[in-house]
Amino acid sequence: MPSSPSFVSKHSKSTLSVMMHFRMPGFFRSGSNSSSVVSLVTSHSNPAAQPPAPPQPTPPAPPLAPAPPPTTLVTDIIAQIPDAPVHKHEKQSEAHQIYRDQAGHATKGLMPQTVNPDEETVPGIEHPGSTGVIYCSDRAIANGFSYACSHEWSNLGQGAPEVGEIPDAPPRPTTLAMPVDSLEYAPTTGVKALREAVAHLYNDTYRKGKESQYTYENVCIVPGGRAGLTRVAAVIGDVYTSYQIPDYTAYDQVLSAFKRLVPVPTALEAANKYHLNIDQTRKDIRTQGIAVVIASNPRNPTGQVIRGQELKELVELTQEGTTLILDEFYSWYIYPEEGEEYGKSVSSAEYIQDVDADPVIIIDGLTKNWRLPGWRVCWVLGPKNLITALSQSGSFLDGGANHPMQLAAVDLVHPSRVAEEKVALQKHFKAKRDHVLKRLHDLGFEVDIPPTSTFYIWLNLEKLPHPLDNGLTFFEELLKEHTITIPGIFFDINPSHRRNLFHSPCHHFVRLSFGPPLDDLDKGLDAMARVLRKVRKEGLKTIGHSYRKSIGSPIAEKNIGSPVVEMAKLSL
Ligand SMILES: Cc1ncc(COP(=O)(O)O)c(C=O)c1O
């Protein structure tokens, strides 16, 4: 613990709270993975003035055991960092200026309206701004990533699950039949056999014994989840549409591209485990006239899920005359607690009374649960009248899902196969989640709200020293170590893009994915350990600047130096 009252810096207070929150220093731990071997040291009373303390003597170890590397703990780093500059505005941060420089990312709506000649060269065309994943891939490419060398990188930003074989799951589909009929267009609502099979799966899983049952007329097959979302957004009229922050990045563009609907945000709170507050939503519906509510459940990026009674109450909000759009792409990624059963999934379909009368729209598909993102076969479930509207929007937006893949999907949605897949998936991904949480803990990161669903960890960086404490800078620093994460600001669904990014409720967060295979996850966690170790050894002088703007571009000489000076230059 920092014991001396002479430790007076802007970090003093946070250090104390960190020390209470994080593990106590003063002992050694060694694990099987070399990079997770962490030694802890006693913090200094005046970290600015003293060199790092030597590691405590190692407890008796078996002969030939390797000595643990120097500590990488967040707590120790904070205790050692002298007063770091605090940037209050995005203009002082190189990582944020690189983001703003990309086409479509400039602040909008400022007076007087300015047009960036680099962006607006095609008459009438405006860049919508890249979704988080595209921005992060572009930045990774600027830092040397290519698909040919992707094995040298770790992608903790990956928004998709691993697609290979996993223990005890049915074999992966590897061949595809293409009957002549499948060379034709498929209907814009999808192949009837698949629509029937999807309706059957939902009835079998969530609606056994209920009078109202889904039929193929309640199902529209769409070429991917985003196509489903855009088809739905295209048929929302001139109404207030409520969404929450944080949520899935693509909602940002979806909500701004369709100009008729008026997006209305609500910020979710960690204190409420990022759950949608149902009482507040009911009030908003009544006072603001909200006609549509959209949410992912389980939620990307926080990994939290509304289920049981809470989900029932959410569905009941539709009785207020409001349509509920639930994006249920992670409905199988549910991690049972000790003693609970594997194989349970979550869907609002369980709480709908009348499938044709209750205005609940469910979006799901093969992308995540079936681990087949490349197939582009997904669906929207809802009242018949919605499906006919989606057929119309699909006929000008996308023209329908791939015909042969729809035929091949019929067998994959059979309830018995699904039951087998779910158990295997939950066991495999739960083990990965636990592994990553443990390694984060060993590095000194305590995840405030660990994920109970999805394959994402919403990691708060606030306790790191500035400027490593914001998602975009943390992301840039990890790119230098060949690891991709997704900065939290991409989940700040903010269609008008007006606010200072530093004021975003997601500013201090990154999303880590445990979608990739375990070895890749370890590679990324090793990279995080390296960044922490570097900061501990060298302080912050290399952090927050000297980022490559594009592939092959040199690291600007002038950017190398003190972050304080260089960031001040950028604020011009
Ligand atoms: C919540 C959520 N909905 C929808 C999608 C999109 O799915 P697709 O890749 O099929 O467009 C994603 C993908 O990341 C997601 O996280």
The ligand as an SDF file (V2000), in Angstrom:
LIG
                    3D

 16 16  0  0  0  0  0  0  0  0999 V2000
  -25.9270   -7.5220  -31.2340 C   0  0  0  0  0  0  0  0  0  0  0  0
  -25.5910   -7.8400  -32.6560 C   0  0  0  0  0  0  0  0  0  0  0  0
  -26.5610   -7.8430  -33.5760 N   0  0  0  0  0  0  0  0  0  0  0  0
  -26.3080   -8.1090  -34.8600 C   0  0  0  0  0  0  0  0  0  0  0  0
  -25.0360   -8.3890  -35.2950 C   0  0  0  0  0  0  0  0  0  0  0  0
  -24.7650   -8.5470  -36.7650 C   0  0  0  0  0  0  0  0  0  0  0  0
  -24.8140   -9.7630  -37.2790 O   0  0  0  0  0  0  0  0  0  0  0  0
  -24.3780  -10.0120  -38.8040 P   0  0  0  0  0  0  0  0  0  0  0  0
  -22.8980  -10.1550  -38.7960 O   0  0  0  0  0  0  0  0  0  0  0  0
  -25.0990  -11.2380  -39.1680 O   0  0  0  0  0  0  0  0  0  0  0  0
  -24.7860   -8.8360  -39.6290 O   0  0  0  0  0  0  0  0  0  0  0  0
  -23.9890   -8.3930  -34.3780 C   0  0  0  0  0  0  0  0  0  0  0  0
  -22.6100   -8.6620  -34.8310 C   0  0  0  0  0  0  0  0  0  0  0  0
  -21.6290   -8.3080  -34.2310 O   0  0  0  0  0  0  0  0  0  0  0  0
  -24.2730   -8.1050  -33.0310 C   0  0  0  0  0  0  0  0  0  0  0  0
  -23.2960   -8.0760  -32.1070 O   0  0  0  0  0  0  0  0  0  0  0  0
  1  2  1  0
  2  3  1  0
  2 15  2  0
  3  4  2  0
  4  5  1  0
  5  6  1  0
  5 12  2  0
  6  7  1  0
  7  8  1  0
  8  9  2  0
  8 10  1  0
  8 11  1  0
 12 13  1  0
 12 15  1  0
 13 14  2  0
 15 16  1  0
M  END
$$$$
